[in-house]
């Protein structure tokens, strides 16, 4: 039996909900009072990293990874904004990684082994676009969906040689960041209007479930709540 794209995404969403944003302190008192916690600041749309060409590439790429069907595509839910914001900050600089050389190829069990993520994106996108131009092909954003899928598949399988970085590392990072932006809390710029949470019936960052404990075995479908406390009707 084939698994639908949406069912697969719902299965991986548990991992994606741990977004790439830096950890923040959440403070509140006991007993809890509304508005007494300290959520992270809202996404700043002016905090950007991508050039116009890079943004166009990422928009086209993430919309092939999560295209629109009964639910919005990745870019429609703000995934590009999420990635752009993350690359402009601590994650993009690689603050959580060891960034001093010498660098050697690591094992798959050793986690991320590349340069700072922002540089990884910039170099990989430039290399992919240049490779297409050298082969006499249109730019990635001008390719048809099937041709774009072929490029992404070659990257995902490590069959594409990039001049300045590793193709599979870039694809794996792009795919991870796409999931984070699609399923993460909207306070970080993605998951616009919490549509991805509605798709998988995830209630969000609710404080208290006691009113729904005695539900008699019936499904409990709740409107999602952001970690920032915003509730969408």
C-alpha positions as CSV (number, residue, x, y, z in Angstrom):
1,X,0.0,0.0,0.0
2,X,1.4,3.4,-0.9
3,X,1.6,6.1,1.7
4,X,0.4,9.5,0.7
5,X,2.6,12.5,0.9
6,X,0.5,14.0,3.6
7,X,0.4,10.8,5.7
8,X,4.2,10.7,5.5
9,X,4.6,14.3,6.5
10,X,2.3,13.8,9.4
11,X,4.5,10.9,10.5
12,X,7.7,13.0,10.5
13,X,6.0,16.0,12.1
14,X,6.9,14.9,15.6
15,X,10.6,15.5,14.8
16,X,10.0,18.7,12.9
17,X,8.2,20.3,15.8
18,X,11.6,20.8,17.4
19,X,12.5,23.8,15.3
20,X,16.0,25.0,14.6
21,X,15.6,28.2,16.7
22,X,17.8,28.6,19.7
23,X,16.5,27.5,23.1
24,X,14.8,30.2,25.1
25,X,13.9,30.5,28.7
26,X,10.2,30.2,29.6
27,X,9.3,31.8,33.0
28,X,6.1,31.6,34.9
29,X,4.8,31.3,38.4
30,X,3.0,28.7,40.4
31,X,0.0,28.8,40.3
32,X,0.0,29.6,36.6
33,X,-1.7,32.9,35.5
34,X,-2.4,33.8,31.9
35,X,0.1,36.2,30.3
36,X,2.7,35.6,33.0
37,X,5.0,33.4,30.9
38,X,7.8,34.7,28.6
39,X,7.3,33.3,25.1
40,X,9.9,33.9,22.4
41,X,9.6,37.1,20.4
42,X,7.5,37.0,17.2
43,X,9.1,36.4,13.8
44,X,10.6,39.6,12.4
45,X,9.9,39.7,8.7
46,X,12.8,42.2,8.2
47,X,15.4,39.8,9.6
48,X,16.4,38.2,6.3
49,X,19.4,36.5,4.6
50,X,18.4,35.4,1.1
51,X,19.1,37.4,-2.0
52,X,16.1,37.6,-4.4
53,X,17.6,34.8,-6.6
54,X,18.2,32.5,-3.5
55,X,14.7,33.1,-2.2
56,X,13.2,32.2,-5.6
57,X,15.3,29.0,-5.7
58,X,14.2,28.0,-2.1
59,X,10.6,28.8,-2.8
60,X,10.6,26.5,-5.9
61,X,12.4,23.8,-4.1
62,X,10.3,23.6,-0.9
63,X,7.1,23.7,-3.0
64,X,8.3,20.5,-4.7
65,X,9.1,18.9,-1.3
66,X,5.7,19.9,0.0
67,X,3.4,20.9,-2.9
68,X,-0.1,22.1,-2.5
69,X,-3.0,19.6,-2.5
70,X,-5.8,19.7,-0.1
71,X,-3.5,21.7,2.2
72,X,-1.2,24.7,1.4
73,X,2.3,24.2,-0.1
74,X,5.4,24.9,2.0
75,X,5.9,28.4,0.7
76,X,2.2,29.2,1.2
77,X,2.6,28.3,4.9
78,X,5.7,30.6,5.3
79,X,8.4,28.0,5.2
80,X,10.7,30.3,3.1
81,X,10.3,33.1,5.6
82,X,11.1,30.6,8.4
83,X,14.3,29.4,6.7
84,X,15.3,33.0,5.7
85,X,14.9,34.1,9.3
86,X,16.8,31.2,10.8
87,X,19.7,31.6,8.4
88,X,19.9,35.3,9.3
89,X,20.4,34.5,13.0
90,X,22.3,32.1,15.3
91,X,21.4,29.0,13.4
92,X,22.6,30.3,10.1
93,X,25.9,31.4,11.7
94,X,26.4,27.9,13.1
95,X,26.5,29.1,16.7
96,X,25.6,25.6,17.9
97,X,28.2,23.9,15.9
98,X,32.0,23.6,16.0
99,X,33.1,25.9,13.2
100,X,36.9,25.7,13.5
101,X,39.0,23.7,11.0
102,X,40.5,21.4,9.9
103,X,37.3,19.8,8.6
104,X,37.1,16.1,7.6
105,X,34.3,14.0,6.2
106,X,32.4,12.6,9.2
107,X,30.3,9.5,9.7
108,X,26.5,9.6,9.4
109,X,26.3,9.0,13.2
110,X,28.2,12.2,13.9
111,X,25.5,14.6,12.9
112,X,26.0,17.8,11.0
113,X,29.6,18.1,9.7
114,X,29.4,21.0,7.2
115,X,30.0,24.7,7.2
116,X,27.7,27.2,8.8
117,X,24.2,26.6,7.4
118,X,23.8,30.0,5.9
119,X,27.0,29.5,3.9
120,X,25.9,26.0,3.0
121,X,22.7,27.4,1.4
122,X,24.5,30.2,-0.4
123,X,27.2,28.0,-1.9
124,X,24.9,25.1,-2.8
125,X,22.4,27.3,-4.5
126,X,25.1,29.1,-6.5
127,X,26.7,25.7,-7.5
128,X,23.3,24.2,-8.6
129,X,22.4,27.2,-10.7
130,X,25.9,27.3,-12.2
131,X,25.8,23.6,-13.0
132,X,22.5,24.0,-14.8
133,X,23.8,26.9,-16.8
134,X,27.0,25.0,-17.7
135,X,24.8,22.2,-19.0
136,X,22.8,24.5,-21.1
137,X,19.7,24.1,-19.0
138,X,17.3,26.8,-17.8
139,X,17.6,28.1,-14.2
140,X,16.0,25.9,-11.5
141,X,13.0,28.1,-11.1
142,X,12.3,27.9,-14.9
143,X,12.4,24.1,-15.0
144,X,9.1,22.2,-15.0
145,X,8.0,20.2,-11.9
146,X,9.4,16.9,-13.2
147,X,12.8,18.4,-14.0
148,X,12.9,20.1,-10.6
149,X,12.1,16.8,-9.0
150,X,15.0,15.2,-10.9
151,X,17.4,17.8,-9.7
152,X,16.3,17.4,-6.1
153,X,16.4,13.6,-6.3
154,X,20.0,13.7,-7.6
155,X,20.9,16.0,-4.6
156,X,19.1,13.7,-2.1
157,X,20.9,10.7,-3.4
158,X,24.3,12.4,-3.5
159,X,24.6,11.9,-7.3
160,X,25.2,15.6,-7.9
161,X,28.7,17.0,-7.6
162,X,28.8,20.6,-6.3
163,X,31.9,22.7,-6.5
164,X,32.0,24.1,-3.0
165,X,29.8,21.8,-0.8
166,X,28.2,18.4,-0.4
167,X,25.0,17.9,-2.4
168,X,23.4,15.4,0.0
169,X,24.2,17.5,3.1
170,X,22.5,20.5,1.5
171,X,19.4,18.5,0.5
172,X,19.2,16.9,4.0
173,X,19.4,20.3,5.6
174,X,16.9,21.8,3.2
175,X,14.4,19.0,3.9
176,X,14.9,19.2,7.6
177,X,14.4,23.0,7.6
178,X,11.3,22.6,5.4
179,X,9.7,20.3,7.9
180,X,10.6,22.5,10.8
181,X,9.1,25.6,9.0
182,X,6.0,23.7,8.0
183,X,5.2,22.0,11.3
184,X,6.9,24.3,13.8
185,X,5.3,26.9,16.0
186,X,4.1,30.0,13.9
187,X,6.0,32.3,16.2
188,X,9.1,31.4,14.2
189,X,7.6,32.5,10.8
190,X,6.3,29.2,9.4
191,X,3.1,27.1,9.8
192,X,1.0,30.2,8.9
193,X,-2.3,30.2,10.7
194,X,-1.3,26.9,12.2
195,X,-2.7,25.1,9.1
196,X,-0.2,22.3,9.3
197,X,-1.3,21.6,12.9
198,X,-4.9,21.4,11.8
199,X,-3.9,19.0,9.1
200,X,-2.5,16.5,11.7
201,X,-5.0,17.5,14.5
202,X,-2.1,18.8,16.7
203,X,-3.4,21.0,19.5
204,X,-0.3,23.1,19.8
205,X,1.2,24.5,23.0
206,X,-1.8,24.0,25.3
207,X,-1.2,24.4,29.0
208,X,-4.0,22.3,30.4
209,X,-5.9,19.2,29.1
210,X,-7.9,18.5,32.3
211,X,-11.3,19.6,30.8
212,X,-10.9,16.9,28.1
213,X,-9.8,14.0,30.2
214,X,-13.2,12.4,30.5
215,X,-14.0,12.3,26.8
216,X,-15.5,8.8,26.8
217,X,-13.1,7.6,24.2
218,X,-14.3,10.0,21.6
219,X,-11.9,12.0,19.4
220,X,-10.9,15.3,20.9
221,X,-10.3,17.9,18.2
222,X,-9.0,21.2,19.6
223,X,-8.1,24.4,17.9
224,X,-4.3,24.8,17.9
225,X,-2.6,27.3,20.2
226,X,0.8,28.9,19.5
227,X,3.5,29.1,22.1
228,X,3.0,32.8,21.9
229,X,-0.6,32.3,23.2
230,X,-2.3,33.3,20.0
231,X,-5.4,31.3,19.2
232,X,-6.8,31.1,15.7
233,X,-10.6,30.9,15.4
